[in-house]
């Protein structure tokens, strides 16, 4: 009787150990490949099954460092994007190896719905280095630019080499975006580490009208400063 009970106890213990080993075993390379292939193909059924089985939605692929959320946005896999966004485990602000995150890619691609969903979920508007506003300005989507600005995006955010969003808009030829950023406090006189200003960025792509418009705004500001400094000081 004692031997039978002891044998039964050890069988149960072995089963528990094997179960625990399965739970904590590393994710196989095949399953990681399956995960990113499913995301790339916007295969919601496969992604949903893997999530239910406990697959980590923040798994990073080795080539570019994309998470599932980043890849879904990059590949326009919008149904999978929504599925990942709904998972409470998904980290919204994780960056790939080059610094891009899901919000930045959504801004660059002009995907207004994705930007709005990310912002409502709490994605961060500001980050060190290249920011979502840089990418939105480069795309020229003023609706997205406004979404970011109303959430206190740094209008003069500096990239690693000091490039600002208004420089990106000027280079890309987005005159209305340049004006929108200026109206929200963009400094048109800032230069980056290469000593290039927004005017220089505009001229690099022969955006002459933008360069002239920026010059006009700078001169107008200088004239206003001159007037303010020469007004008589009244004793009241």
ROSE-4610 file (N, C-alpha, C; in Angstrom, 1 decimal, always signed):
// ROSE-4610
residu = [X/X/X/X/X/X/X/X/X/X/X/X/X/X/X/X/X/X/X/X/X/X/X/X/X/X/X/X/X/X/X/X/X/X/X/X/X/X/X/X/X/X/X/X/X/X/X/X/X/X/X/X/X/X/X/X/X/X/X/X/X/X/X/X/X/X/X/X/X/X/X/X/X/X/X/X/X/X/X/X/X/X/X/X/X/X/X/X/X/X/X/X/X/X/X/X/X/X/X/X/X/X/X/X/X/X/X/X/X/X/X/X/X/X/X/X/X/X/X/X/X/X/X/X/X/X/X/X/X/X/X/X/X/X/X/X/X/X/X/X/X/X/X/X/X/X/X/X/X/X/X/X/X/X/X/X/X/X/X/X/X/X/X/X/X/X/X/X/X/X/X/X/X/X/X/X/X/X/X/X/X/X/X/X/X/X/X/X/X/X/X/X/X/X/X/X/X/X/X/X/X/X/X/X/X/X/X/X/X/X/X/X/X/X/X/X/X/X/X/X/X/X/X/X/X/X/X/X/X/X/X/X/X/X/X/X/X/X/X/X/X/X/X/X/X/X/X/X/X/X/X/X/X/X/X/X/X/X/X/X/X/X/X/X/X/X/X/X/X/X/X/X/X/X/X/X/X/X/X/X/X/X/X/X/X/X/X/X/X/X/X/X/X/X/X/X/X/X/X/X/X/X/X/X/X/X/X/X/X/X/X/X/X/X/X/X/X/X/X/X/X/X/X/X/X/X/X/X/X/X/X/X/X/X/X/X/X/X/X/X/X/X/X/X/X/X/X/X/X/X/X/X/X/X/X/X/X/X/X/X/X/X/X/X/X/X/X/X/X/X/X/X/X/X/X/X/X/X/X/X/X/X/X/X/X/X/X/X/X/X/X/X/X/X/X/X/X/X/X/X/X/X/X/X/X/X/X/X/X/X/X/X/X/X/X/X/X/X/X/X/X/X/X/X/X/X/X/X/X/X/X/X/X/X/X/X/X/X/X/X/X/X/X/X/X/X/X/X/X/X/X/X/X/X/X/X/X/X/X/X/X/X/X/X/X/X/X/X/X/X/X/X/X/X/X/X/X/X/X/X/X/X/X/X/X/X/X/X/X/X/X/X/X/X/X/X/X/X/X/X/X/X/X/X/X/X/X/X/X/X/X/X/X/X/X/X/X/X/X/X/X/X/X/X/X/X/X/X/X/X/X/X/X/X/X/X/X/X/X/X/X/X/X/X/X/X/X/X/X/X/X/X/X/X/X/X/X/X/X/X/X/X/X/X/X/X/X/X/X/X/X/X/X/X/X/X/X/X/X/X/X/X/X/X/X/X/X/X/X/X/X/X/X/X/X/X/X/X/X/X/X/X/X/X/X/X/X/X/X/X/X/X/X/X/X/X/X/X/X/X/X/X/X/X/X/X/X/X/X/X/X/X/X/X/X/X/X/X/X/X/X/X/X/X/X/X/X/X/X/X/X/X/X/X/X/X/X/X/X/X/X/X/X/X/X/X/X/X/X/X/X/X/X/X/X/X/X/X/X/X/X/X/X/X/X/X/X/X/X/X/X/X/X/X/X/X/X/X/X/X/X/X/X/X/X/X/X/X]
num = [1/1/1/2/2/2/3/3/3/4/4/4/5/5/5/6/6/6/7/7/7/8/8/8/9/9/9/10/10/10/11/11/11/12/12/12/13/13/13/14/14/14/15/15/15/16/16/16/17/17/17/18/18/18/19/19/19/20/20/20/21/21/21/22/22/22/23/23/23/24/24/24/25/25/25/26/26/26/27/27/27/28/28/28/29/29/29/30/30/30/31/31/31/32/32/32/33/33/33/34/34/34/35/35/35/36/36/36/37/37/37/38/38/38/39/39/39/40/40/40/41/41/41/42/42/42/43/43/43/44/44/44/45/45/45/46/46/46/47/47/47/48/48/48/49/49/49/50/50/50/51/51/51/52/52/52/53/53/53/54/54/54/55/55/55/56/56/56/57/57/57/58/58/58/59/59/59/60/60/60/61/61/61/62/62/62/63/63/63/64/64/64/65/65/65/66/66/66/67/67/67/68/68/68/69/69/69/70/70/70/71/71/71/72/72/72/73/73/73/74/74/74/75/75/75/76/76/76/77/77/77/78/78/78/79/79/79/80/80/80/81/81/81/82/82/82/83/83/83/84/84/84/85/85/85/86/86/86/87/87/87/88/88/88/89/89/89/90/90/90/91/91/91/92/92/92/93/93/93/94/94/94/95/95/95/96/96/96/97/97/97/98/98/98/99/99/99/100/100/100/101/101/101/102/102/102/103/103/103/104/104/104/105/105/105/106/106/106/107/107/107/108/108/108/109/109/109/110/110/110/111/111/111/112/112/112/113/113/113/114/114/114/115/115/115/116/116/116/117/117/117/118/118/118/119/119/119/120/120/120/121/121/121/122/122/122/123/123/123/124/124/124/125/125/125/126/126/126/127/127/127/128/128/128/129/129/129/130/130/130/131/131/131/132/132/132/133/133/133/134/134/134/135/135/135/136/136/136/137/137/137/138/138/138/139/139/139/140/140/140/141/141/141/142/142/142/143/143/143/144/144/144/145/145/145/146/146/146/147/147/147/148/148/148/149/149/149/150/150/150/151/151/151/152/152/152/153/153/153/154/154/154/155/155/155/156/156/156/157/157/157/158/158/158/159/159/159/160/160/160/161/161/161/162/162/162/163/163/163/164/164/164/165/165/165/166/166/166/167/167/167/168/168/168/169/169/169/170/170/170/171/171/171/172/172/172/173/173/173/174/174/174/175/175/175/176/176/176/177/177/177/178/178/178/179/179/179/180/180/180/181/181/181/182/182/182/183/183/183/184/184/184/185/185/185/186/186/186/187/187/187/188/188/188/189/189/189/190/190/190/191/191/191/192/192/192/193/193/193/194/194/194/195/195/195/196/196/196/197/197/197/198/198/198/199/199/199/200/200/200/201/201/201/202/202/202/203/203/203/204/204/204/205/205/205/206/206/206/207/207/207/208/208/208/209/209/209/210/210/210/211/211/211/212/212/212/213/213/213/214/214/214/215/215/215/216/216/216/217/217/217/218/218/218/219/219/219/220/220/220/221/221/221/222/222/222/223/223/223/224/224/224/225/225/225/226/226/226/227/227/227/228/228/228/229/229/229/230/230/230/231/231/231/232/232/232/233/233/233/234/234/234/235/235/235/236/236/236]
x = [+0.8/+0.0/+0.9/+1.9/+2.8/+3.5/+4.0/+4.8/+3.9/+2.7/+1.7/+1.4/+1.3/+1.0/+2.2/+3.4/+4.6/+4.8/+4.5/+4.7/+3.7/+2.5/+1.5/+1.9/+2.5/+3.0/+4.1/+5.0/+6.1/+5.6/+4.6/+4.1/+3.4/+2.7/+2.0/+3.0/+4.1/+5.2/+5.9/+6.2/+6.8/+5.9/+4.6/+3.7/+3.7/+3.7/+3.7/+5.0/+6.1/+7.4/+7.4/+6.9/+6.9/+6.0/+4.9/+3.9/+4.6/+5.3/+5.9/+7.0/+7.7/+8.8/+8.2/+7.1/+6.5/+6.0/+5.5/+5.1/+6.2/+7.4/+8.5/+9.6/+9.3/+10.3/+10.3/+11.5/+11.6/+10.7/+10.3/+9.5/+10.4/+9.8/+10.6/+10.8/+11.8/+12.0/+10.9/+10.3/+9.2/+8.0/+7.7/+6.5/+6.7/+7.9/+8.2/+8.0/+8.5/+8.4/+6.9/+6.1/+4.7/+4.0/+4.4/+3.8/+3.9/+5.1/+5.4/+4.9/+4.8/+4.2/+2.7/+2.1/+0.7/+0.3/+1.2/+1.0/+1.2/+2.2/+2.5/+1.3/+0.7/-0.4/-1.8/-1.8/-3.0/-4.0/-3.4/-4.1/-4.6/-5.7/-6.2/-6.5/-6.9/-7.3/-6.0/-4.9/-3.7/-3.1/-3.2/-2.6/-3.5/-4.8/-5.7/-5.5/-5.3/-5.0/-3.7/-2.7/-1.4/-1.5/-2.2/-2.4/-3.1/-4.2/-4.9/-4.1/-3.1/-2.2/-1.1/-1.1/-0.1/+1.1/+1.1/+2.2/+2.4/+3.6/+3.9/+3.7/+2.8/+2.6/+3.7/+4.6/+5.8/+7.0/+6.9/+8.1/+8.7/+10.0/+10.7/+11.4/+11.2/+11.9/+13.3/+14.2/+15.6/+16.2/+15.6/+16.2/+16.1/+14.9/+14.8/+14.4/+14.1/+13.6/+12.2/+11.4/+10.0/+9.2/+8.3/+7.3/+6.1/+5.2/+4.0/+3.3/+3.1/+2.4/+3.1/+4.4/+5.1/+5.0/+5.2/+5.1/+3.7/+2.7/+1.3/+1.1/+1.6/+1.5/+2.3/+3.5/+4.3/+3.8/+3.1/+2.6/+1.1/+0.5/-0.9/-1.8/-1.4/-2.2/-3.1/-4.2/-5.0/-5.8/-6.3/-7.1/-6.3/-5.1/-4.2/-3.7/-3.5/-3.2/-4.2/-5.5/-6.6/-6.6/-6.3/-6.3/-5.2/-4.0/-2.9/-3.1/-3.7/-4.0/-5.0/-5.9/-6.9/-6.3/-5.1/-4.5/-3.9/-4.3/-3.7/-2.2/-1.7/-0.2/+0.6/+0.0/+0.8/+1.4/+2.7/+3.4/+3.4/+2.8/+2.5/+3.8/+4.7/+5.8/+7.1/+7.1/+8.4/+8.9/+10.2/+10.9/+11.6/+11.7/+12.5/+14.0/+14.9/+16.3/+16.6/+15.9/+16.2/+15.4/+14.7/+14.0/+12.6/+12.1/+10.7/+9.8/+8.7/+7.6/+6.3/+5.3/+4.1/+3.4/+3.4/+2.8/+3.6/+4.9/+5.7/+5.4/+5.3/+5.0/+3.6/+2.7/+1.3/+1.3/+2.1/+2.2/+2.8/+3.9/+4.6/+3.7/+2.9/+2.0/+0.7/+0.5/-0.7/-2.0/-1.8/-3.0/-3.7/-4.6/-5.3/-6.0/-6.7/-7.4/-6.5/-5.3/-4.4/-3.8/-3.4/-2.9/-3.8/-5.1/-6.1/-6.3/-6.3/-6.5/-5.3/-4.1/-2.9/-2.9/-3.3/-3.3/-4.4/-5.5/-6.6/-6.2/-5.3/-4.8/-3.7/-3.2/-2.1/-0.7/-0.6/+0.8/+1.4/+2.7/+3.4/+3.6/+3.3/+3.4/+4.9/+5.6/+7.0/+8.0/+9.1/+10.2/+11.5/+12.6/+13.9/+14.3/+15.0/+15.4/+14.2/+14.1/+13.0/+11.7/+10.7/+9.5/+8.3/+7.1/+6.0/+5.7/+5.9/+5.7/+6.6/+7.8/+8.8/+8.1/+7.6/+7.1/+5.8/+5.0/+3.7/+4.0/+5.0/+5.3/+5.9/+6.7/+7.3/+6.2/+5.1/+4.0/+3.1/+3.0/+2.2/+0.7/+0.3/-1.0/-1.4/-2.0/-2.3/-3.3/-4.1/-5.0/-4.2/-3.2/-2.4/-1.5/-1.0/-0.2/-1.0/-2.2/-3.1/-3.4/-3.6/-3.8/-2.6/-1.4/-0.2/+0.0/-0.2/+0.0/-1.0/-2.3/-3.3/-3.0/-2.1/-1.7/-0.3/+0.1/+1.4/+2.6/+2.6/+3.8/+4.7/+6.0/+7.0/+7.2/+6.8/+6.7/+8.2/+9.1/+10.5/+11.4/+10.7/+11.5/+12.7/+13.8/+15.1/+15.4/+15.7/+16.2/+17.6/+18.2/+19.6/+20.6/+20.3/+21.2/+20.6/+19.5/+19.0/+17.9/+17.5/+16.5/+15.1/+14.3/+13.0/+11.9/+10.6/+9.5/+9.3/+9.4/+9.2/+10.2/+11.4/+12.4/+12.0/+11.4/+10.9/+9.8/+8.9/+7.7/+8.2/+9.2/+9.7/+10.4/+11.2/+11.9/+10.9/+9.9/+8.9/+7.9/+7.9/+7.1/+5.7/+5.5/+4.2/+4.0/+3.6/+3.5/+2.5/+1.4/+0.3/+0.8/+1.6/+2.1/+3.1/+4.0/+4.9/+4.2/+3.1/+2.3/+1.7/+1.1/+0.5/+1.5/+2.6/+3.7/+4.1/+4.3/+4.7/+3.6/+2.3/+1.2/+1.2/+1.8/+1.8/+3.2/+4.0/+5.2/+6.5/+6.5/+7.7/+8.7/+9.9/+11.0/+11.6/+11.4/+11.9/+13.4/+14.0/+15.4/+16.3/+15.8/+16.7/+17.5/+18.7/+19.6/+20.0/+20.2/+20.6/+22.1/+22.6/+24.1/+24.9/+24.2/+24.9/+24.7/+24.1/+23.9/+22.8/+21.9/+20.9/+19.6/+18.9/+17.6/+16.5/+15.3/+14.1/+14.1/+14.7/+14.8/+15.7/+16.8/+17.8/+17.1/+16.4/+15.7/+14.7/+14.0/+13.1/+13.8/+14.9/+15.7/+16.4/+16.6/+17.3/+16.4/+15.1/+14.1/+13.4/+14.1/+13.5/+12.1/+11.8/+10.5/+10.7/+10.8/+11.1/+10.0/+8.7/+7.6/+7.7/+8.0/+8.1/+9.3/+10.4/+11.6/+11.3/+10.6/+10.3/+9.2/+8.3/+7.3/+7.9/+8.8/+9.5/+10.3/+11.1/+11.8/+10.9/+9.8/+8.8/+8.4/+8.0/+7.6/+8.7/+10.0/+11.1/+11.2/+11.2/+11.3/+10.2/+9.0/+7.8/+8.0/+8.5/+8.8/+9.9/+10.9/+12.0/+11.5/+10.6/+10.0/+9.1/+8.4/+7.5/+8.4/+9.5/+10.4/+11.0/+11.4/+11.9/+10.9/+9.7/+8.6/+8.4/+8.4/+8.2/+9.3/+10.5/+11.7/+11.8/+11.1/+11.3/+10.1/+9.0/+7.9/+8.2/+7.7/+8.0/+7.5/+8.2/+7.8/+7.0/+5.7/+4.9/+5.0/+4.8/+5.0/+3.7/+3.0/+1.7/+1.5]
y = [-1.2/+0.0/+1.3/+1.3/+2.5/+2.7/+1.5/+1.6/+2.1/+1.7/+2.1/+3.6/+4.1/+5.5/+6.4/+5.9/+6.6/+6.7/+5.5/+5.5/+6.5/+6.5/+7.5/+8.9/+9.2/+10.5/+11.0/+10.1/+10.5/+10.6/+9.9/+10.0/+11.4/+11.8/+13.1/+14.2/+14.0/+15.0/+15.2/+14.1/+14.1/+14.8/+14.6/+15.2/+16.7/+17.1/+18.5/+19.2/+18.5/+19.1/+19.2/+18.2/+18.3/+19.4/+19.5/+20.6/+22.0/+22.1/+23.4/+23.7/+22.6/+22.8/+23.2/+22.7/+23.2/+24.6/+25.0/+26.4/+27.4/+27.1/+28.0/+27.7/+26.8/+26.6/+27.7/+28.0/+29.2/+29.0/+30.1/+30.0/+29.5/+28.6/+28.0/+29.0/+28.8/+29.7/+29.6/+28.3/+28.1/+28.9/+28.9/+29.7/+31.2/+31.7/+33.1/+33.4/+32.6/+32.8/+32.7/+31.8/+31.7/+33.0/+33.5/+34.7/+35.9/+36.1/+37.3/+37.1/+35.9/+35.6/+35.9/+35.4/+35.7/+37.2/+37.9/+39.4/+40.0/+39.6/+40.2/+40.0/+38.8/+38.5/+38.9/+39.6/+40.1/+38.9/+37.8/+36.6/+36.6/+37.2/+37.4/+36.1/+35.1/+33.8/+33.2/+33.1/+32.6/+33.4/+34.7/+35.6/+35.4/+35.4/+35.2/+33.9/+32.8/+31.5/+31.5/+32.2/+32.2/+33.1/+34.1/+35.0/+34.2/+33.5/+32.7/+31.6/+31.1/+30.1/+30.6/+32.0/+32.6/+33.2/+33.3/+33.9/+35.3/+35.8/+37.1/+38.1/+39.0/+40.0/+40.9/+41.0/+41.9/+41.2/+40.0/+39.3/+40.2/+40.2/+41.0/+40.1/+40.5/+39.8/+40.3/+39.4/+39.7/+40.6/+40.8/+41.5/+43.0/+43.6/+45.0/+45.3/+44.3/+44.6/+45.0/+44.6/+45.0/+44.1/+44.7/+44.0/+43.7/+42.9/+42.6/+43.8/+44.7/+46.0/+46.9/+46.9/+47.7/+47.1/+45.8/+45.1/+45.3/+45.1/+45.2/+46.6/+47.6/+49.0/+49.2/+48.6/+48.8/+48.1/+46.9/+46.1/+46.4/+47.4/+47.7/+46.5/+45.7/+44.6/+45.2/+45.9/+46.7/+45.8/+44.7/+43.8/+43.2/+42.8/+42.3/+43.4/+44.6/+45.8/+46.0/+46.0/+46.2/+45.1/+43.8/+42.7/+42.9/+43.3/+43.5/+44.7/+45.7/+46.9/+46.6/+45.6/+45.3/+44.4/+43.8/+42.9/+43.8/+43.6/+44.5/+44.3/+43.2/+43.0/+43.7/+44.2/+44.9/+46.2/+46.3/+47.6/+48.5/+49.7/+50.5/+51.3/+51.6/+52.5/+51.8/+50.5/+49.8/+50.2/+50.5/+50.9/+49.8/+49.8/+48.9/+49.3/+48.6/+48.9/+50.3/+50.8/+52.1/+53.2/+52.9/+53.9/+54.1/+53.5/+53.7/+52.9/+53.5/+52.7/+52.8/+52.1/+52.0/+53.3/+54.3/+55.6/+56.4/+56.3/+57.0/+56.5/+55.2/+54.6/+55.0/+54.9/+55.4/+56.8/+57.7/+59.1/+59.2/+58.5/+58.6/+58.1/+57.0/+56.5/+57.3/+58.2/+59.0/+58.2/+57.2/+56.4/+57.1/+57.9/+58.7/+57.8/+56.8/+56.0/+55.3/+54.8/+54.1/+55.0/+56.2/+57.3/+57.5/+57.8/+58.1/+56.9/+55.7/+54.5/+54.4/+54.6/+54.6/+55.6/+56.8/+58.0/+57.7/+57.2/+56.9/+55.8/+54.9/+53.8/+54.3/+55.5/+56.1/+56.1/+55.9/+56.0/+57.3/+57.4/+58.6/+59.5/+60.7/+61.7/+62.1/+62.2/+62.7/+61.6/+61.7/+60.7/+61.4/+60.9/+61.4/+61.0/+61.9/+61.6/+61.9/+61.1/+61.3/+61.1/+61.9/+61.8/+61.6/+61.2/+61.1/+62.4/+63.6/+64.8/+65.0/+64.6/+64.6/+63.8/+62.6/+61.8/+62.3/+62.9/+63.4/+64.6/+65.5/+66.6/+66.2/+65.2/+64.7/+64.2/+63.6/+63.1/+64.2/+65.3/+66.4/+66.2/+65.3/+65.1/+66.0/+67.1/+68.1/+67.6/+66.7/+66.2/+65.4/+64.7/+64.0/+65.0/+65.9/+67.0/+67.6/+67.9/+68.6/+67.6/+66.3/+65.3/+65.3/+65.4/+65.4/+66.7/+67.8/+69.1/+69.4/+68.9/+69.1/+68.3/+67.3/+66.5/+66.8/+68.1/+68.7/+68.1/+67.7/+67.3/+68.5/+68.2/+69.3/+69.8/+71.0/+71.5/+71.7/+72.0/+72.1/+70.9/+69.7/+68.5/+68.4/+68.0/+67.9/+66.4/+66.0/+64.7/+64.6/+63.4/+63.3/+64.3/+64.8/+65.8/+67.2/+67.3/+68.7/+69.1/+68.2/+68.5/+68.6/+69.6/+69.8/+69.4/+69.2/+68.9/+69.9/+71.2/+72.2/+72.0/+71.6/+71.4/+70.2/+69.2/+68.0/+68.4/+69.2/+69.7/+70.5/+71.4/+72.3/+71.4/+70.5/+69.6/+68.8/+68.4/+67.5/+68.4/+69.7/+70.5/+70.7/+70.6/+70.7/+72.1/+73.0/+74.4/+74.7/+74.0/+74.2/+73.6/+72.5/+71.9/+72.9/+73.5/+74.5/+75.6/+76.1/+77.2/+76.7/+75.5/+75.0/+74.9/+74.4/+74.2/+75.6/+76.5/+77.9/+78.5/+78.4/+79.0/+78.4/+77.2/+76.5/+76.6/+77.6/+77.9/+77.4/+76.9/+76.4/+77.5/+77.4/+78.4/+78.1/+79.1/+78.9/+79.2/+79.8/+80.2/+79.1/+78.1/+77.0/+76.4/+76.0/+75.3/+73.9/+72.9/+71.6/+71.6/+70.4/+70.3/+70.5/+70.5/+70.8/+72.3/+73.0/+74.5/+74.7/+73.8/+73.9/+74.4/+75.4/+75.9/+75.3/+75.7/+75.3/+75.8/+77.0/+77.6/+76.7/+76.3/+75.4/+74.1/+73.5/+72.3/+72.4/+73.6/+73.8/+74.0/+74.7/+74.9/+73.6/+72.7/+71.4/+70.7/+70.8/+70.2/+71.2/+72.3/+73.4/+73.8/+73.8/+74.3/+75.8/+76.5/+77.9/+78.7/+78.4/+79.1/+79.0/+77.8/+77.6/+78.4/+78.3/+79.1/+80.5/+81.1/+82.5/+82.8/+81.9/+82.1/+82.1/+81.2/+81.2/+82.5/+82.9/+84.1/+85.3/+85.3/+86.4/+86.4/+85.2/+85.1/+85.6/+85.2/+85.6/+87.1/+87.7/+89.1/+89.9/+89.3/+89.9/+89.9/+88.8/+88.7/+89.7/+89.8/+90.7/+92.2/+92.5/+93.8/+94.1/+93.1/+93.3/+93.5/+92.7/+92.9/+94.3/+94.8/+96.2/+97.2/+97.0/+98.0/+98.0/+96.8/+96.7/+97.3/+97.2/+97.7/+99.3/+99.8/+101.3/+102.1/+101.4/+102.1/+102.9/+104.1/+104.9/+104.3/+104.4/+103.9/+104.9/+104.6/+105.5/+105.2/+106.3/+106.1/+105.6/+104.7/+104.2/+102.8]
z = [+0.0/+0.0/+0.0/+0.9/+1.0/-0.3/-0.9/-2.1/-3.3/-3.3/-4.3/-4.2/-3.0/-2.8/-3.2/-2.8/-3.1/-4.6/-5.3/-6.8/-7.4/-6.9/-7.4/-7.2/-6.0/-5.7/-6.7/-7.0/-7.8/-9.3/-9.7/-11.0/-11.2/-10.1/-10.1/-10.2/-9.4/-9.3/-10.6/-11.3/-12.6/-13.6/-13.6/-14.5/-14.3/-13.0/-12.7/-13.2/-13.0/-13.5/-15.0/-15.7/-17.1/-17.6/-17.0/-17.3/-17.2/-16.0/-15.8/-16.8/-17.2/-18.1/-19.5/-19.8/-21.1/-21.0/-19.9/-19.7/-19.8/-19.3/-19.3/-20.3/-21.3/-22.3/-23.3/-23.9/-24.8/-26.0/-26.6/-27.8/-29.0/-29.7/-30.8/-32.0/-32.8/-33.9/-34.9/-35.0/-36.0/-35.6/-34.3/-33.8/-34.0/-33.8/-34.1/-35.5/-36.4/-37.8/-38.2/-37.6/-37.9/-37.5/-36.4/-35.8/-36.8/-37.2/-38.1/-39.5/-40.0/-41.3/-41.2/-40.1/-40.0/-39.9/-39.2/-39.1/-40.5/-41.2/-42.5/-43.4/-43.3/-44.2/-43.6/-42.5/-41.9/-41.6/-41.1/-40.8/-39.4/-39.1/-37.8/-37.0/-37.8/-37.1/-36.5/-37.2/-36.7/-35.5/-35.7/-34.6/-33.4/-33.5/-32.4/-31.7/-32.4/-31.8/-31.0/-31.6/-30.9/-29.6/-29.7/-28.5/-27.4/-27.8/-26.8/-26.2/-26.9/-26.4/-25.6/-25.4/-24.5/-25.2/-26.5/-27.2/-26.9/-26.6/-26.2/-27.4/-27.3/-28.5/-28.7/-27.7/-27.8/-28.3/-28.8/-29.3/-30.5/-30.5/-31.5/-32.5/-33.8/-34.9/-35.0/-35.5/-35.3/-36.4/-37.5/-38.6/-38.3/-38.1/-37.8/-36.4/-35.6/-34.3/-34.2/-35.2/-35.2/-34.2/-33.5/-32.7/-33.7/-33.2/-34.1/-34.4/-33.5/-33.7/-34.8/-34.7/-35.7/-37.0/-37.1/-38.4/-39.0/-38.2/-38.7/-39.3/-38.7/-39.2/-40.4/-40.5/-41.6/-42.9/-42.6/-43.7/-44.0/-43.4/-43.6/-43.2/-42.2/-41.7/-40.7/-41.1/-40.2/-39.3/-39.7/-38.9/-37.7/-38.1/-37.0/-36.1/-36.7/-35.9/-34.8/-35.2/-34.2/-33.1/-33.6/-32.6/-31.6/-32.1/-31.1/-30.2/-30.8/-30.0/-28.9/-29.1/-28.1/-27.0/-27.2/-26.2/-25.1/-23.9/-22.8/-22.6/-23.1/-22.9/-23.9/-25.0/-26.0/-25.6/-25.8/-25.4/-26.6/-26.5/-27.6/-28.1/-27.2/-27.5/-27.8/-27.8/-28.1/-29.5/-29.5/-30.8/-31.4/-32.8/-33.5/-33.4/-34.0/-33.9/-34.4/-35.4/-36.0/-35.2/-34.1/-33.4/-33.7/-34.8/-35.2/-34.2/-33.9/-33.2/-34.1/-33.5/-34.3/-34.6/-33.7/-33.9/-35.0/-34.9/-36.0/-37.4/-37.5/-38.8/-39.3/-38.3/-38.7/-39.2/-38.5/-38.9/-40.3/-40.5/-41.8/-43.0/-42.7/-43.7/-43.9/-43.0/-43.1/-42.7/-41.8/-41.4/-40.2/-40.5/-39.5/-38.4/-38.9/-38.0/-37.0/-37.5/-36.6/-35.7/-36.1/-35.2/-34.1/-34.4/-33.4/-32.4/-32.9/-32.0/-31.1/-31.6/-30.7/-29.7/-30.1/-29.1/-28.0/-28.4/-27.5/-26.5/-27.0/-26.1/-25.2/-25.4/-24.6/-25.1/-26.4/-27.0/-26.8/-26.5/-26.2/-27.5/-27.3/-28.5/-28.6/-27.6/-27.6/-27.3/-27.9/-27.6/-28.0/-27.4/-27.8/-29.2/-29.9/-31.3/-32.3/-33.3/-34.3/-33.6/-33.8/-33.1/-34.1/-33.6/-34.5/-35.2/-34.6/-35.3/-36.5/-36.4/-37.6/-38.8/-38.4/-39.5/-40.1/-39.2/-39.7/-40.6/-40.2/-41.0/-42.3/-42.4/-43.6/-44.5/-44.0/-44.8/-45.2/-44.4/-44.8/-44.5/-43.6/-43.2/-42.0/-42.3/-41.3/-40.2/-40.6/-39.5/-38.5/-38.9/-37.9/-37.2/-37.9/-37.2/-36.1/-36.4/-35.4/-34.2/-34.5/-33.4/-32.4/-33.0/-32.2/-31.4/-32.1/-31.4/-30.3/-30.5/-29.5/-28.2/-28.4/-27.3/-26.8/-27.1/-26.6/-27.2/-28.5/-29.2/-29.2/-29.0/-29.1/-30.5/-30.8/-32.1/-32.7/-31.8/-32.2/-31.8/-31.8/-31.4/-32.3/-31.7/-32.5/-32.7/-33.9/-34.2/-33.7/-33.8/-33.4/-34.0/-35.2/-35.8/-35.7/-34.9/-34.7/-35.7/-36.6/-37.6/-36.9/-37.3/-36.6/-37.6/-37.1/-38.0/-39.1/-38.8/-39.9/-41.0/-40.7/-41.7/-42.6/-42.0/-42.7/-43.7/-43.2/-44.0/-45.2/-44.9/-45.9/-47.0/-46.6/-47.6/-48.5/-47.9/-48.6/-49.4/-49.3/-50.1/-49.5/-48.2/-47.6/-47.1/-47.9/-47.5/-46.4/-46.4/-45.4/-44.1/-44.1/-42.9/-42.3/-43.1/-42.6/-41.9/-42.5/-41.9/-40.6/-40.6/-39.4/-38.2/-38.5/-37.5/-37.0/-37.9/-37.6/-36.7/-37.0/-36.2/-34.8/-34.7/-33.3/-32.7/-33.1/-32.4/-33.0/-34.2/-34.8/-35.0/-34.6/-34.8/-36.2/-37.1/-38.5/-38.6/-37.6/-37.7/-37.1/-36.5/-36.0/-37.1/-36.8/-37.7/-37.1/-37.9/-37.4/-37.3/-37.0/-36.8/-38.1/-39.2/-40.5/-40.9/-39.9/-40.1/-41.2/-41.3/-42.3/-41.6/-42.2/-41.7/-42.5/-42.1/-42.8/-44.3/-44.4/-45.8/-46.6/-46.0/-46.7/-47.1/-46.2/-46.5/-47.7/-47.7/-48.8/-50.1/-50.1/-51.3/-51.9/-51.0/-51.4/-52.4/-52.3/-53.2/-54.1/-54.3/-55.2/-54.8/-53.5/-53.0/-52.8/-53.9/-53.9/-53.1/-53.4/-52.8/-51.3/-50.8/-49.3/-48.8/-49.4/-49.0/-48.9/-49.9/-49.9/-48.8/-48.6/-47.6/-46.2/-46.0/-44.7/-44.4/-45.5/-45.4/-45.1/-45.7/-45.4/-44.0/-43.5/-42.1/-41.1/-41.4/-40.5/-40.5/-41.7/-41.8/-41.1/-41.2/-40.6/-39.1/-38.5/-37.1/-36.7/-37.5/-37.2/-37.2/-38.1/-38.2/-36.9/-36.5/-35.3/-34.1/-34.0/-32.9/-32.9/-34.1/-34.2/-33.7/-34.2/-33.8/-32.3/-31.7/-30.3/-29.5/-30.0/-29.3/-29.5/-30.4/-30.7/-30.2/-29.7/-29.2/-28.0/-27.9/-26.7/-25.4/-24.3/-23.0/-22.3/-22.1/-21.4/-19.9/-19.1/-17.6/-17.0/-17.6/-17.0/-17.5]
